[in-house]
């Protein structure tokens, strides 16, 4: 049976740190975008700086929202942001709520990332590690821009890292608190300034197929940097740190990168990350969004 996920407003899939739209034949949101379009959705993938702080990326997003509105004739958009992309979406909704129907955070560090804290502590100002890390991150972002064939956008690797720490996000949250829970691990306001807020995320839960996945192995190794949310994270973001608005679920059985789509484009047993996007589009449609 053909499902209908034709939302009232277009959907924008917003990438996070080191994200991109397309490199050659590879698209970051390929499976998600195709599944949404197959279900009748109108979908766009804006291109933001691969490395920069949340406000710079958020301002870039606002400009691209305006282009989508102009090109489609719609008056609002639905934003779905993965990882740091969720913070760019929150910024856009805070500054231009009249253009945003909904914000959905997928594995978003809405209270910061303990992994970012650990990385930032390792980069002592004035010493070689920080300079090396900044150079490598900038070169990697340059490589992504070159491969994608898209015009170079401003990049600042250290600003991006600072913006993802718990302290950096706490400062961001003090200015843009819409949708945040008032208690740790709780749910936030479902609707603020006529913008609907949702979130979902996963936690590392090893099974045979995941153990054999090298990406999952990296996420498992990185999870060792978590203290507050030890055992309750996806390798990059803590479960409760991801909460925003209506929390659909925050312990789906997948790691941080798997929440972008199916590993290797293959269907998975149990929860299918791509299906969550389609189900959510149907949820937005039911809410007349």
C-alpha positions in Angstrom: 0.0 0.0 0.0 1.4 3.4 -1.0 1.8 5.7 1.9 1.0 9.4 1.7 3.6 11.7 3.3 2.7 14.8 1.3 3.2 17.4 3.9 1.5 20.8 3.6 4.9 22.5 3.6 8.2 21.4 2.0 10.8 19.5 4.1 14.4 20.6 4.4 16.9 18.0 5.6 19.7 19.8 7.3 23.2 18.2 7.7 25.5 18.5 10.7 29.2 18.9 11.2 31.2 17.9 8.0 28.0 17.4 6.2 27.4 17.9 2.5 24.7 17.4 -0.1 26.3 15.3 -2.8 29.8 14.0 -3.7 29.7 12.4 -7.1 26.9 9.9 -7.0 26.9 9.7 -3.2 24.2 11.8 -1.4 24.3 12.2 2.4 20.6 11.9 2.8 20.1 9.7 -0.3 17.9 7.0 1.2 15.9 9.4 3.4 15.3 11.9 0.5 14.3 9.1 -1.9 11.9 7.5 0.6 10.2 10.8 1.4 9.8 11.6 -2.3 8.4 8.2 -3.0 5.8 8.9 -0.3 4.9 12.2 -2.0 7.1 14.6 0.0 8.6 17.7 -1.4 12.2 17.6 -0.1 15.3 19.8 -0.3 18.8 19.5 1.2 20.4 22.9 1.9 24.1 23.2 1.9 25.7 24.8 5.0 29.3 25.3 6.1 30.9 22.0 6.9 32.5 23.5 10.0 31.3 26.6 11.7 29.3 27.7 14.8 25.6 27.3 15.2 24.6 30.9 14.5 26.6 31.2 11.3 25.2 28.0 10.0 21.7 29.0 11.1 21.9 32.3 9.2 23.0 30.4 6.1 19.9 28.2 6.6 17.6 31.1 6.8 18.9 32.4 3.5 18.3 29.0 1.9 14.8 28.7 3.4 13.9 32.0 1.7 15.1 30.6 -1.6 12.9 27.5 -1.1 9.9 29.6 -0.2 10.4 31.8 -3.3 10.9 28.8 -5.6 8.0 26.7 -4.3 5.5 29.4 -3.4 5.1 27.9 0.1 4.9 30.2 3.1 6.6 27.9 5.6 9.0 24.9 5.7 9.4 21.8 7.9 13.0 21.6 9.1 14.6 18.2 10.0 18.2 18.6 11.3 20.7 15.8 12.0 23.3 16.4 14.7 24.6 20.0 14.6 22.0 20.6 11.9 19.3 20.6 14.6 21.0 23.6 16.2 20.9 25.5 12.9 17.2 24.6 12.6 16.5 25.9 16.1 18.3 29.2 15.4 16.3 29.7 12.2 13.0 29.0 14.0 14.0 31.4 16.8 14.8 34.2 14.4 12.2 33.6 11.7 9.3 31.6 13.3 6.9 32.9 10.7 8.7 30.9 8.0 9.0 27.6 10.0 6.2 25.1 10.5 8.2 22.6 12.5 11.7 21.8 13.8 12.7 18.2 14.2 16.0 17.3 15.9 17.5 13.9 14.9 20.4 12.9 17.2 20.9 16.6 17.9 23.2 17.8 20.7 20.6 20.1 22.2 22.5 20.3 25.5 25.9 19.8 24.1 28.1 16.8 23.5 30.4 15.2 26.1 32.6 14.0 23.2 33.0 17.7 22.1 34.0 18.5 25.7 36.7 15.8 25.7 38.0 16.9 22.3 38.1 20.6 23.4 40.0 19.8 26.6 42.6 18.0 24.5 43.2 21.1 22.4 45.2 23.2 24.7 45.4 26.8 23.4 48.9 27.7 22.0 50.1 24.2 21.7 50.6 22.0 18.6 47.6 19.7 19.1 45.1 22.6 18.6 46.9 23.8 15.5 47.2 20.3 14.0 43.5 19.5 14.7 42.3 22.8 13.3 44.5 22.3 10.1 43.2 18.8 9.6 39.6 19.7 10.1 39.9 22.6 7.8 41.6 20.6 5.1 39.0 17.9 5.4 36.2 20.5 5.0 38.1 21.9 2.0 38.2 18.4 0.5 34.5 17.9 0.9 33.8 21.2 -0.8 36.1 20.3 -3.6 34.6 16.8 -4.1 31.1 18.1 -3.9 31.7 20.7 -6.6 29.9 23.4 -4.5 31.2 26.9 -3.9 33.4 27.1 -0.8 31.5 28.3 2.2 33.1 29.9 5.4 34.7 27.4 7.6 36.0 27.5 11.2 36.8 24.2 12.8 37.5 25.5 16.3 34.3 27.6 16.3 32.4 24.5 15.4 33.9 22.4 18.2 33.3 25.2 20.7 29.7 25.4 19.6 29.1 21.7 20.3 30.5 21.6 23.8 28.1 21.6 26.8 29.3 25.1 27.7 28.9 26.3 24.1 25.4 24.9 23.7 24.4 26.2 27.1 25.3 29.7 25.9 23.3 29.1 22.7 20.4 27.8 24.7 20.3 30.9 26.8 19.5 32.9 23.7 17.4 30.3 21.9 15.5 28.2 24.4 12.5 27.3 22.3 11.4 23.7 22.7 14.0 22.8 25.4 12.9 20.6 28.4 12.7 22.4 31.7 14.0 19.2 33.5 16.8 17.0 32.4 15.6 14.1 30.4 12.1 15.5 30.1 10.1 16.8 27.2 10.0 20.3 26.0 7.2 22.6 24.8 5.6 21.0 21.8 4.8 24.3 20.2 6.4 27.7 20.6 5.7 30.8 18.5 3.5 28.5 16.3 6.5 26.3 15.5 6.1 22.6 16.4 9.1 20.9 18.0 10.0 17.2 17.9 13.1 15.0 18.5 14.3 11.5 18.3 17.7 9.8 18.7 19.4 6.4 19.4 21.8 4.7 21.7 24.5 2.1 21.1 23.0 -1.3 21.4 25.4 -4.0 20.0 24.1 -6.9 18.0 26.0 -9.1 15.5 25.4 -6.9 12.5 26.4 -3.7 14.3 29.5 -5.3 15.8 30.7 -6.1 12.3 30.1 -2.5 11.1 33.4 -0.5 11.3 31.5 2.8 11.7 29.6 1.4 14.7 32.9 0.3 16.1 34.2 3.9 15.9 31.1 5.2 17.6 31.5 2.5 20.3 35.1 3.6 20.9 34.1 7.3 21.1 31.3 6.5 23.6 34.1 5.9 26.2 34.4 9.7 26.5 30.9 10.0 28.0 30.6 10.3 31.8 27.2 11.8 32.6 25.5 9.7 29.9 27.8 6.7 30.0 25.9 3.8 28.4 23.2 6.2 27.2 24.6 7.7 24.0 25.1 7.1 20.3 28.9 7.7 20.3 28.5 11.4 19.6 25.5 12.6 21.5 23.9 11.6 24.8 20.4 10.3 24.9 18.9 13.0 27.2 21.0 15.8 25.7 19.1 15.1 22.5 15.7 15.9 23.9 13.7 18.7 22.3 10.0 19.4 22.2 7.9 16.3 21.8 10.4 13.4 22.3 9.3 10.6 20.0 11.9 8.3 21.3 15.6 8.7 22.4 16.8 5.1 22.6 16.3 3.7 19.1 18.9 1.0 18.5 21.3 2.8 16.2 24.5 4.9 16.5 24.9 8.5 15.5 25.7 8.1 11.9 23.1 5.3 11.4 20.4 7.8 12.2 21.2 9.4 8.8 20.0 6.4 6.9 20.6 2.7 6.3 24.3 1.6 6.7 25.5 0.8 3.3 22.1 1.5 1.9 20.9 -1.9 3.2 17.7 -2.6 5.0 18.2 -3.4 8.7 16.5 -5.7 11.1 14.2 -4.1 13.6 14.1 -0.3 13.5 14.8 1.1 10.1 16.2 4.7 10.5 14.8 5.7 7.0 11.3 4.6 7.9 11.4 6.9 10.9 11.6 9.9 8.5 8.7 8.7 6.5 6.6 8.0 9.6 7.5 11.5 10.8 6.5 13.1 7.5 3.1 11.3 7.9 3.0 12.7 11.5 3.6 16.2 10.1 0.9 15.7 7.5 -1.6 14.6 10.2 -0.8 17.8 12.1 -1.5 19.8 8.8 2.1 20.8 8.6 
